[in-house]
Amino acid sequence: MTTTETAEPDTGPSITVQPYRGWLSPAEAAAYTGLAESLIRRFVRLGVIPASQLVKAGRILIERSALDDFLRANRIDPEADPAEVERERQEYRRDVIHGHGRRSE
């Protein structure tokens, strides 16, 4: 059996997403979402994406389901009613700020 390898352009370091029991590092979250790691870290710092840090200066972990909620809440459908999109964003932000956890859908 023969295999054929195709050359792919080098796009930087490859990150394999291997969540630990549903948790992702900022680098893994960036690979999962396609967003820049610096943007993920900024959203975590601002409290827009909830994250946990078990020890001070320790590894930041983002729950994959919370990241999925964030992505769903911030998706913009060109045909969506702007008022509905804004209401969804406000609900998500209120839930994150007040610590109500994920919304069930």
N, C-alpha and C positions, 0 to 999 in steps of 0.2 A: 504494500500500500504506500503510495507516495503522497506527500503533501506539498502544496505550493504556498510559499510565503509571499505576501505582497508588502511592498515598502510603503509605510505610512509616514507622513510628515511628522517631525518631532514637534510636539506642542507643549513641551515641558514635562515635569515629573508626572508620572501616572499614579493616581490614587485609587485604590480599590476600596469601595465602600463595604466595610464589614462591621455593621453595627454590633455593639456589645449589648445584648438584651434590649434592643430598641433604642439605643443611645448612639449619637454621632459626635465626633469631634468637630470643631469648626472647619477643618480641612475636608473631612468627610461630608459635612453638610454642604459645603461649597461644591464639591463634586456631585453630590446628589441633586442639587438645585440648579447648577450651572451658573450660580452667582459667584462673585469674587469672595475669597476668604475674608478679605478686609471688610467687605460689606456685611458679611455674616457676623463678624466680630463687632462691628459698629451697631448692628441691630440688637445683638445680645447686650452690649453695654448700655444702650438706650432703653432696654426692656421691651423692645418690640417683639423679639423672639425670646421666649423664656428658656433659661438654661440653668444648670446646676454646677456648682463647684464645691467638691467635698472638703477640700482644705484650701486655706488662703494660698494664693499663688500656685494652686494645683490645676489640673487639667479641667477645662471647661467641657461640659457634656450637654448636648441638646437632644431632647427626646424627639425621636423621629415623628411620632404622631403629632406633637406640638408644631414641628416644622411643616408637616402636611397641612395642619390647620392654618398656619400662617400663609402658606402658598395659596390655599383655597380662598382665604379671606382677602388676599391681595391680587387675585386674578382679575384682570380687566377684560371683559367681553365687549367688543365694539358695539354690539347690539343691546347691551344691558342698559337698564334705566339708571342714569347717573345717581338719582336719589337712593335707589336700592343698593348700589355699590357703596355709597357713602355710609348708609345705615349699617351694612355688613362690617365695614372697616371700624366704625365707632363701637359696635358690639364687641368685636374681637379685641380692640384696644382696651375697652372697659374690663373685659374678662381678664386680660393679662395684667393690667395695672392693679386690679382689685383681688388678684389671686384666685379667681374662681376656676382656674384650670381650663381644660378644653371644653368646648361646647359640644354637645352631642347633636348629631344631625340625622 
